[in-house]
Amino acid sequence: FLPQVDSANAGRVLASDAAVFLKKSGLTDLVLGKIWDLADTDGKGILNKQEFFVALRLVACAQNGLDVSLNSLNLPVPPPRFTDTSSPLLLSGAASSDLPWAVKLEDKAKYDAIFDSLNPVNGLLSGDKVKPVLLNSKLPVDILGRVWELSDIDRDGMLDRDEFAVAMFLVYCALEKEPVPMSLPAALVPPSKRKPLSVPGAMPLIPSSTSTKESHQSLPPVGILAAKTPLTQ
């Protein structure tokens, strides 16, 4: 992998070059940022050969559902997978069209009822409309940020009906104390999304700022766990 990002053969990789390359892993910007912080030990924005190998190893860990931490470096994992931007995006392996969707029909009906109650426009919900529902789950903001990044599959800053179902599925998993994956498993990719995707930069919905935490306290209850959500003006 090194020659692809070290074209000058200087034995080091700049942050800008590494970012373009690492995005081909299919991992979210949130995860890639964490990987970079762990690999760039002196914070200079440049990786030497050893640090670059650490970054690749952490990418492999994230793609295989392991924690992105230095403790995971010694665990046995397959080599990291990278795709060309011109080829179909690999989401934890090939999202084949015949793979059954992890979201069950009865759960989908429940999530659709919540979706419809939030007044979608042209079949889409903006981040502003989804954000209170996510925050009302009382999950940590960093987890909710990852839920948003994983569910906004086409990276348009909006959720359609299927993407919203993915977000709700991940929220319910987190509420059951199941870890939210670092990259979207193939079984969770909605059948409608199982085609080649181009992935521009992700739009972060929930910055971890104090203003977000303050608004968290003043949000009206949205009833995320109810089958239908009452609308409050």
NUMAR-580915 format. One record per residue (C-alpha): chain; z, x, y. Coordinates in nm, 3 decimals, always signed. Layout:
# NUMAR-580915
<bake kette="A" Z="Z" X="X" Y="Y"/>
...
# end
This chain:
# NUMAR-580915
<bake kette="A" Z="+0.000" X="+0.000" Y="+0.000"/>
<bake kette="A" Z="+0.081" X="+0.284" Y="+0.242"/>
<bake kette="A" Z="-0.278" X="+0.392" Y="+0.323"/>
<bake kette="A" Z="-0.354" X="+0.035" Y="+0.435"/>
<bake kette="A" Z="-0.096" X="+0.050" Y="+0.714"/>
<bake kette="A" Z="-0.086" X="+0.425" Y="+0.782"/>
<bake kette="A" Z="-0.451" X="+0.474" Y="+0.876"/>
<bake kette="A" Z="-0.372" X="+0.790" Y="+1.075"/>
<bake kette="A" Z="-0.202" X="+0.936" Y="+0.766"/>
<bake kette="A" Z="+0.099" X="+1.033" Y="+0.977"/>
<bake kette="A" Z="+0.353" X="+0.940" Y="+0.711"/>
<bake kette="A" Z="+0.497" X="+0.660" Y="+0.923"/>
<bake kette="A" Z="+0.427" X="+0.294" Y="+0.993"/>
<bake kette="A" Z="+0.449" X="+0.123" Y="+1.333"/>
<bake kette="A" Z="+0.612" X="-0.220" Y="+1.361"/>
<bake kette="A" Z="+0.288" X="-0.381" Y="+1.482"/>
<bake kette="A" Z="+0.087" X="-0.250" Y="+1.185"/>
<bake kette="A" Z="+0.361" X="-0.336" Y="+0.937"/>
<bake kette="A" Z="+0.395" X="-0.693" Y="+1.072"/>
<bake kette="A" Z="+0.027" X="-0.770" Y="+1.010"/>
<bake kette="A" Z="+0.047" X="-0.630" Y="+0.658"/>
<bake kette="A" Z="+0.383" X="-0.785" Y="+0.560"/>
<bake kette="A" Z="+0.269" X="-1.133" Y="+0.670"/>
<bake kette="A" Z="+0.026" X="-1.122" Y="+0.377"/>
<bake kette="A" Z="+0.329" X="-1.152" Y="+0.148"/>
<bake kette="A" Z="+0.348" X="-1.526" Y="+0.225"/>
<bake kette="A" Z="+0.715" X="-1.494" Y="+0.328"/>
<bake kette="A" Z="+0.845" X="-1.663" Y="+0.643"/>
<bake kette="A" Z="+0.886" X="-1.475" Y="+0.971"/>
<bake kette="A" Z="+1.262" X="-1.525" Y="+0.938"/>
<bake kette="A" Z="+1.271" X="-1.339" Y="+0.606"/>
<bake kette="A" Z="+1.028" X="-1.068" Y="+0.717"/>
<bake kette="A" Z="+1.243" X="-1.003" Y="+1.025"/>
<bake kette="A" Z="+1.547" X="-0.954" Y="+0.803"/>
<bake kette="A" Z="+1.349" X="-0.720" Y="+0.576"/>
<bake kette="A" Z="+1.236" X="-0.513" Y="+0.876"/>
<bake kette="A" Z="+1.591" X="-0.487" Y="+1.014"/>
<bake kette="A" Z="+1.720" X="-0.358" Y="+0.679"/>
<bake kette="A" Z="+1.435" X="-0.109" Y="+0.634"/>
<bake kette="A" Z="+1.426" X="+0.022" Y="+0.994"/>
<bake kette="A" Z="+1.766" X="+0.187" Y="+0.963"/>
<bake kette="A" Z="+1.761" X="+0.367" Y="+1.299"/>
<bake kette="A" Z="+1.609" X="+0.075" Y="+1.492"/>
<bake kette="A" Z="+1.319" X="+0.277" Y="+1.634"/>
<bake kette="A" Z="+1.048" X="+0.030" Y="+1.538"/>
<bake kette="A" Z="+0.888" X="+0.285" Y="+1.303"/>
<bake kette="A" Z="+0.925" X="+0.319" Y="+0.927"/>
<bake kette="A" Z="+0.890" X="+0.651" Y="+0.746"/>
<bake kette="A" Z="+0.749" X="+0.656" Y="+0.394"/>
<bake kette="A" Z="+1.088" X="+0.601" Y="+0.228"/>
<bake kette="A" Z="+1.180" X="+0.313" Y="+0.463"/>
<bake kette="A" Z="+0.840" X="+0.150" Y="+0.406"/>
<bake kette="A" Z="+0.901" X="+0.158" Y="+0.031"/>
<bake kette="A" Z="+1.239" X="-0.009" Y="+0.093"/>
<bake kette="A" Z="+1.058" X="-0.285" Y="+0.287"/>
<bake kette="A" Z="+0.812" X="-0.337" Y="+0.000"/>
<bake kette="A" Z="+1.097" X="-0.352" Y="-0.250"/>
<bake kette="A" Z="+1.277" X="-0.616" Y="-0.037"/>
<bake kette="A" Z="+0.953" X="-0.820" Y="-0.016"/>
<bake kette="A" Z="+0.940" X="-0.817" Y="-0.397"/>
<bake kette="A" Z="+1.305" X="-0.929" Y="-0.412"/>
<bake kette="A" Z="+1.240" X="-1.221" Y="-0.172"/>
<bake kette="A" Z="+0.928" X="-1.328" Y="-0.362"/>
<bake kette="A" Z="+1.131" X="-1.343" Y="-0.682"/>
<bake kette="A" Z="+1.417" X="-1.548" Y="-0.537"/>
<bake kette="A" Z="+1.667" X="-1.262" Y="-0.494"/>
<bake kette="A" Z="+1.879" X="-1.205" Y="-0.186"/>
<bake kette="A" Z="+1.722" X="-0.992" Y="+0.085"/>
<bake kette="A" Z="+1.992" X="-0.727" Y="+0.090"/>
<bake kette="A" Z="+2.032" X="-0.359" Y="+0.009"/>
<bake kette="A" Z="+2.230" X="-0.463" Y="-0.299"/>
<bake kette="A" Z="+1.910" X="-0.611" Y="-0.447"/>
<bake kette="A" Z="+1.718" X="-0.282" Y="-0.427"/>
<bake kette="A" Z="+1.835" X="-0.164" Y="-0.770"/>
<bake kette="A" Z="+1.752" X="-0.490" Y="-0.950"/>
<bake kette="A" Z="+1.440" X="-0.499" Y="-1.170"/>
<bake kette="A" Z="+1.162" X="-0.700" Y="-1.001"/>
<bake kette="A" Z="+0.782" X="-0.715" Y="-1.041"/>
<bake kette="A" Z="+0.577" X="-0.538" Y="-0.770"/>
<bake kette="A" Z="+0.533" X="-0.728" Y="-0.441"/>
<bake kette="A" Z="+0.228" X="-0.954" Y="-0.406"/>
<bake kette="A" Z="+0.006" X="-0.951" Y="-0.099"/>
<bake kette="A" Z="-0.302" X="-1.161" Y="-0.027"/>
<bake kette="A" Z="-0.593" X="-1.115" Y="+0.208"/>
<bake kette="A" Z="-0.590" X="-1.359" Y="+0.496"/>
<bake kette="A" Z="-0.935" X="-1.464" Y="+0.375"/>
<bake kette="A" Z="-0.808" X="-1.554" Y="+0.028"/>
<bake kette="A" Z="-0.584" X="-1.849" Y="-0.073"/>
<bake kette="A" Z="-0.222" X="-1.798" Y="+0.018"/>
<bake kette="A" Z="-0.001" X="-1.730" Y="-0.280"/>
<bake kette="A" Z="+0.325" X="-1.922" Y="-0.260"/>
<bake kette="A" Z="+0.544" X="-1.772" Y="-0.531"/>
<bake kette="A" Z="+0.244" X="-1.757" Y="-0.760"/>
<bake kette="A" Z="-0.062" X="-1.978" Y="-0.771"/>
<bake kette="A" Z="+0.004" X="-2.334" Y="-0.658"/>
<bake kette="A" Z="-0.226" X="-2.487" Y="-0.915"/>
<bake kette="A" Z="-0.332" X="-2.844" Y="-0.856"/>
<bake kette="A" Z="-0.209" X="-2.961" Y="-1.197"/>
<bake kette="A" Z="+0.149" X="-2.843" Y="-1.143"/>
<bake kette="A" Z="+0.379" X="-3.148" Y="-1.104"/>
<bake kette="A" Z="+0.536" X="-3.182" Y="-0.759"/>
<bake kette="A" Z="+0.912" X="-3.112" Y="-0.756"/>
<bake kette="A" Z="+0.973" X="-3.414" Y="-0.527"/>
<bake kette="A" Z="+1.033" X="-3.719" Y="-0.749"/>
<bake kette="A" Z="+0.865" X="-4.051" Y="-0.667"/>
<bake kette="A" Z="+1.190" X="-4.238" Y="-0.601"/>
<bake kette="A" Z="+1.311" X="-3.960" Y="-0.370"/>
<bake kette="A" Z="+0.975" X="-3.955" Y="-0.191"/>
<bake kette="A" Z="+1.014" X="-4.327" Y="-0.114"/>
<bake kette="A" Z="+1.354" X="-4.256" Y="+0.038"/>
<bake kette="A" Z="+1.221" X="-3.968" Y="+0.249"/>
<bake kette="A" Z="+0.922" X="-4.180" Y="+0.359"/>
<bake kette="A" Z="+1.161" X="-4.448" Y="+0.489"/>
<bake kette="A" Z="+1.340" X="-4.189" Y="+0.704"/>
<bake kette="A" Z="+1.003" X="-4.048" Y="+0.817"/>
<bake kette="A" Z="+0.878" X="-4.391" Y="+0.928"/>
<bake kette="A" Z="+1.202" X="-4.467" Y="+1.112"/>
<bake kette="A" Z="+1.149" X="-4.160" Y="+1.334"/>
<bake kette="A" Z="+0.833" X="-4.308" Y="+1.493"/>
<bake kette="A" Z="+0.568" X="-4.060" Y="+1.376"/>
<bake kette="A" Z="+0.261" X="-4.024" Y="+1.599"/>
<bake kette="A" Z="-0.072" X="-4.010" Y="+1.412"/>
<bake kette="A" Z="+0.125" X="-3.953" Y="+1.092"/>
<bake kette="A" Z="+0.309" X="-3.650" Y="+1.233"/>
<bake kette="A" Z="+0.663" X="-3.580" Y="+1.352"/>
<bake kette="A" Z="+0.722" X="-3.320" Y="+1.621"/>
<bake kette="A" Z="+0.993" X="-3.059" Y="+1.590"/>
<bake kette="A" Z="+1.200" X="-3.245" Y="+1.852"/>
<bake kette="A" Z="+1.211" X="-3.556" Y="+1.631"/>
<bake kette="A" Z="+1.292" X="-3.367" Y="+1.310"/>
<bake kette="A" Z="+1.553" X="-3.138" Y="+1.465"/>
<bake kette="A" Z="+1.833" X="-3.401" Y="+1.503"/>
<bake kette="A" Z="+1.785" X="-3.509" Y="+1.141"/>
<bake kette="A" Z="+1.817" X="-3.150" Y="+1.022"/>
<bake kette="A" Z="+2.118" X="-3.078" Y="+1.244"/>
<bake kette="A" Z="+2.289" X="-3.396" Y="+1.129"/>
<bake kette="A" Z="+2.312" X="-3.247" Y="+0.778"/>
<bake kette="A" Z="+2.575" X="-3.007" Y="+0.924"/>
<bake kette="A" Z="+2.408" X="-2.715" Y="+0.746"/>
<bake kette="A" Z="+2.413" X="-2.372" Y="+0.916"/>
<bake kette="A" Z="+2.142" X="-2.325" Y="+1.179"/>
<bake kette="A" Z="+1.989" X="-2.024" Y="+1.001"/>
<bake kette="A" Z="+1.947" X="-2.231" Y="+0.683"/>
<bake kette="A" Z="+1.786" X="-2.515" Y="+0.881"/>
<bake kette="A" Z="+1.552" X="-2.266" Y="+1.046"/>
<bake kette="A" Z="+1.439" X="-2.154" Y="+0.702"/>
<bake kette="A" Z="+1.398" X="-2.518" Y="+0.589"/>
<bake kette="A" Z="+1.170" X="-2.580" Y="+0.889"/>
<bake kette="A" Z="+0.962" X="-2.267" Y="+0.829"/>
<bake kette="A" Z="+0.916" X="-2.349" Y="+0.459"/>
<bake kette="A" Z="+0.829" X="-2.716" Y="+0.517"/>
<bake kette="A" Z="+0.586" X="-2.663" Y="+0.808"/>
<bake kette="A" Z="+0.329" X="-2.541" Y="+0.556"/>
<bake kette="A" Z="+0.027" X="-2.549" Y="+0.787"/>
<bake kette="A" Z="+0.225" X="-2.393" Y="+1.074"/>
<bake kette="A" Z="+0.120" X="-2.653" Y="+1.332"/>
<bake kette="A" Z="+0.471" X="-2.716" Y="+1.466"/>
<bake kette="A" Z="+0.463" X="-3.071" Y="+1.323"/>
<bake kette="A" Z="+0.556" X="-3.225" Y="+0.988"/>
<bake kette="A" Z="+0.339" X="-3.478" Y="+0.811"/>
<bake kette="A" Z="+0.477" X="-3.718" Y="+0.549"/>
<bake kette="A" Z="+0.454" X="-3.466" Y="+0.263"/>
<bake kette="A" Z="+0.591" X="-3.172" Y="+0.465"/>
<bake kette="A" Z="+0.884" X="-3.391" Y="+0.577"/>
<bake kette="A" Z="+0.956" X="-3.470" Y="+0.211"/>
<bake kette="A" Z="+0.969" X="-3.095" Y="+0.141"/>
<bake kette="A" Z="+1.216" X="-3.051" Y="+0.431"/>
<bake kette="A" Z="+1.438" X="-3.335" Y="+0.301"/>
<bake kette="A" Z="+1.422" X="-3.198" Y="-0.054"/>
<bake kette="A" Z="+1.539" X="-2.856" Y="+0.067"/>
<bake kette="A" Z="+1.816" X="-3.011" Y="+0.279"/>
<bake kette="A" Z="+1.946" X="-3.210" Y="-0.019"/>
<bake kette="A" Z="+1.934" X="-2.893" Y="-0.234"/>
<bake kette="A" Z="+2.137" X="-2.705" Y="+0.028"/>
<bake kette="A" Z="+2.389" X="-2.992" Y="+0.049"/>
<bake kette="A" Z="+2.431" X="-2.960" Y="-0.329"/>
<bake kette="A" Z="+2.515" X="-2.591" Y="-0.271"/>
<bake kette="A" Z="+2.183" X="-2.475" Y="-0.415"/>
<bake kette="A" Z="+2.031" X="-2.178" Y="-0.228"/>
<bake kette="A" Z="+1.727" X="-2.247" Y="-0.008"/>
<bake kette="A" Z="+1.451" X="-2.018" Y="-0.138"/>
<bake kette="A" Z="+1.307" X="-1.738" Y="+0.075"/>
<bake kette="A" Z="+0.952" X="-1.845" Y="-0.001"/>
<bake kette="A" Z="+0.825" X="-2.188" Y="-0.104"/>
<bake kette="A" Z="+0.805" X="-2.223" Y="-0.485"/>
<bake kette="A" Z="+0.463" X="-2.333" Y="-0.613"/>
<bake kette="A" Z="+0.612" X="-2.656" Y="-0.755"/>
<bake kette="A" Z="+0.733" X="-2.758" Y="-0.409"/>
<bake kette="A" Z="+0.394" X="-2.723" Y="-0.240"/>
<bake kette="A" Z="+0.269" X="-3.082" Y="-0.194"/>
<bake kette="A" Z="-0.051" X="-3.157" Y="-0.390"/>
<bake kette="A" Z="-0.218" X="-3.237" Y="-0.056"/>
<bake kette="A" Z="-0.151" X="-2.880" Y="+0.061"/>
<bake kette="A" Z="-0.271" X="-2.695" Y="-0.249"/>
<bake kette="A" Z="-0.576" X="-2.535" Y="-0.093"/>
<bake kette="A" Z="-0.646" X="-2.211" Y="+0.095"/>
<bake kette="A" Z="-0.439" X="-2.195" Y="+0.412"/>
<bake kette="A" Z="-0.463" X="-1.978" Y="+0.715"/>
<bake kette="A" Z="-0.119" X="-1.889" Y="+0.845"/>
<bake kette="A" Z="-0.086" X="-1.805" Y="+1.213"/>
<bake kette="A" Z="+0.250" X="-1.701" Y="+1.351"/>
<bake kette="A" Z="+0.526" X="-1.942" Y="+1.264"/>
<bake kette="A" Z="+0.680" X="-2.150" Y="+1.541"/>
<bake kette="A" Z="+1.058" X="-2.121" Y="+1.525"/>
<bake kette="A" Z="+1.215" X="-2.463" Y="+1.573"/>
<bake kette="A" Z="+1.583" X="-2.387" Y="+1.588"/>
<bake kette="A" Z="+1.679" X="-2.067" Y="+1.768"/>
<bake kette="A" Z="+2.032" X="-1.953" Y="+1.688"/>
<bake kette="A" Z="+2.156" X="-1.994" Y="+2.043"/>
<bake kette="A" Z="+2.476" X="-2.137" Y="+2.180"/>
<bake kette="A" Z="+2.286" X="-2.423" Y="+2.343"/>
<bake kette="A" Z="+2.173" X="-2.538" Y="+1.998"/>
<bake kette="A" Z="+2.528" X="-2.528" Y="+1.869"/>
<bake kette="A" Z="+2.653" X="-2.729" Y="+2.167"/>
<bake kette="A" Z="+2.385" X="-2.995" Y="+2.124"/>
<bake kette="A" Z="+2.484" X="-3.009" Y="+1.756"/>
<bake kette="A" Z="+2.819" X="-3.158" Y="+1.858"/>
<bake kette="A" Z="+2.672" X="-3.429" Y="+2.083"/>
<bake kette="A" Z="+2.399" X="-3.557" Y="+1.850"/>
<bake kette="A" Z="+2.423" X="-3.923" Y="+1.748"/>
<bake kette="A" Z="+2.454" X="-3.978" Y="+1.372"/>
<bake kette="A" Z="+2.110" X="-4.022" Y="+1.221"/>
<bake kette="A" Z="+2.225" X="-4.111" Y="+0.871"/>
<bake kette="A" Z="+2.034" X="-3.846" Y="+0.682"/>
<bake kette="A" Z="+2.186" X="-3.952" Y="+0.353"/>
<bake kette="A" Z="+2.099" X="-4.319" Y="+0.395"/>
<bake kette="A" Z="+1.781" X="-4.457" Y="+0.246"/>
<bake kette="A" Z="+1.688" X="-4.599" Y="+0.587"/>
<bake kette="A" Z="+1.777" X="-4.456" Y="+0.922"/>
<bake kette="A" Z="+1.887" X="-4.694" Y="+1.201"/>
<bake kette="A" Z="+1.716" X="-4.622" Y="+1.528"/>
<bake kette="A" Z="+1.933" X="-4.563" Y="+1.831"/>
<bake kette="A" Z="+1.786" X="-4.567" Y="+2.178"/>
# end
